[in-house]
Amino acid sequence: MMTDKPVTAFVGDSITAAGAWQDWFSDVDARNFGVDGETTDGLLERLDAVIEADPQTIVLLIGTNDLAERRSIERIVRNIESALVRLHQELPDARILLQSVLPRGREYAENVREINRHIWQFAATQRVHYLDLWPALADGDGELNSDFSEDRLHLNQAGYDVWLSELRPALERVNDLPPMSRPIRLPDLSAQ
């Protein structure tokens, strides 16, 4: 189906694959390039499919499965950097939003923080926008907040809602759009 809407590619692992991107972003032609179990190695192998889609915007979330496979931080960071460089070379007009690796079990917290520090620094050198999702999704000890996940890895609906509350304004900035009229999230003061 041909559409004149701009193409936005959502690229990543099962967390991306489970997203209802076209429903959530109906103003664009949302393409889901999420693959269950995807690692940064796998991402590098399938970048051609993303490039062929010729997206105006690329939203990337990758890296958590590498940790489960005990890949080194250096390898994960290098692969993410390689993907960003290739996307920038092949799609020089595309706008890229790199998202931080999400928190998961607390045993991974320090490695996730280190990966995120490196990719945040690298993103700035490539004119890639960076969205730090850690503050919105992690609890105090670095674990994925249990309100947002049943298994300390995948997001439940509340987790996706929080992610979207961060992602929507980030995509507005990436695409130089005026802020949308949307409800403002107020803190829950009932617990105080």
N, C-alpha and C positions, 0 to 999 in steps of 0.2 A: 504494500500500500504506500503510495507516494504521499508525502505530506510536505507542506512548506514550513512546518515548525522546525526550529533549530534542534539538532540532535544533541542530546546529552547522554554520554556513556557512563554508566555506573559500573565500575570495575572492581573486582575483589573476590572474596571467598564466599562461604555459605552465608555469612552475615549480610553481605550484599545480595546474594542470590535470593534470599528469602524476602527481600524488599518488594513492595508493590509500587515501584517507581513511577509507572505511568499514571496510576491513580493519585499518587501523592504530588506529582509534578505534571499535571495535565496540560500546562501551557507549553510544554516541549515534547519532542519525540524522544521519550526516555527509552534507552536500550539497556537491558540488564546483561552485563558481562560478568556476573557473579558465578563462580563455580565452587560447588561443595568440595571442601578439603584442599582448596587451592593454596599453593605456596608461592613464594617469590620466584622460584625456579620455573614453576608452571606458568606464572604470569609472563615471564620473559619469552617463553615458547609460544604463547598465543597472542602476543601484541599485534600481530598482523591483522587479526580479526577486528580489533579495536580501531586500528589505523584505517582499514578498509571502510569502516562505517563513517569516516570523515566527520567526527563529532566537533561541534563548536565548543563544547565543554566536556571535560573528563573529570569524574569524581572517583578518586582512588582510595581504597581501604584494603591493605594487604599486610601480612607479616605474622599474624598470630599463629597460624598453623606451622610455620617454620620453627617457632619456639617449642611446640609440642614434639616436633621431630628432632629437637636438640641441635638445630643449626646454630652456628656461631652468630653473635651479634654483628660481627664484621661482614659476614656473608649476606645476612638479611639486609643490612644497610646498603651494601654494595649493589645488590640486586634491585632494590628500590631506586637507588640513584641511577642505575643503568636504564631502568624502565623510563624514568623521567627524562633522561637525556634523549633516549630514542623517540619518545613521544614528542618532545620538543623539536627534534630534528625533522621528523616525518610530518608533523602537524604544527608548523610554526605559528599558525594563527589560532590554534586551539587554546582555550583557557583551561588550566589544570588546577584542580583543588585536591591536594594531598591531605588526607586525614590521618591523625595520629593512630598508632596501633591501639586498639581498645584495651582497657584493663580486663583482666580475666582472674584466675585464681591468684591469691596473694603471693604464692611461691614464684610467680612470674613477674611480680611488680617491678623489681629493680631492673630486670632486663628490658621490660617494656619501656620504662622511663628512659633508659640509656638509648635504645633504638630511637625513641621519639626525639630526644635531644639532637641526635645526629641528623635525622631526616628533616627536622625543623630548620637546622642551620643550612643544610644543603638546599632546601626548597628556595630559600631566599636568593641563592646564587643562580638559580635557573628561572627566575620570574614565575615561580610556582606558588600559588596561594596555599596556606597551611591552616588547617582547622584542628585545634587541640581539643579533643573530646574528653580527655582525662578528667577535668574538673566537673563535668556534668555527669559522668558515669561511674567514677571510682568512689569507694568509701574511704574512710580515714586511713586504713592500713593498705591501700592500694589494690584491694580486690574489687572486681566488678560488683557494684551495689546489688545486693540480693533482691531488691525491689524490681530490678530490670532484667533478671535472668533466673532461669530455673537450674542451670547447670554450670554457672560461673564462666560461661563462654558465649553462648548464643543469646541474643536479645529476645525478650518477650515483648508484648505490645507496648507496655509502659516504657521499655528500653528504646523501642523504635520511636515512640512519641518524643522522648527526651532528645534522641539523636536528631530527629527532624526539627525540633525547636532550635537546635544549633545549626543544622545544615541549611535550612531555608535562608536565614539572613546571610550566611556565608556565601551561598550561591548568588544572592542579590549583589553582594560586593564584588564577587568574581566577575559577574557579567555586567557590572556597572548599571544595575537596575535601581530605580527608586525603591525605597522600602515599601513593602506591601502593607495593606491594612489587614492586620491580623490581631487576634486577641493577645493581650500582654499577659504573660505568665506571672501570677502573683505568688509570693511565698505562702506556704501553709503556716499560718500563725496559731492554729488551734492547739498545737502540741506545746506551746510555750506557756 
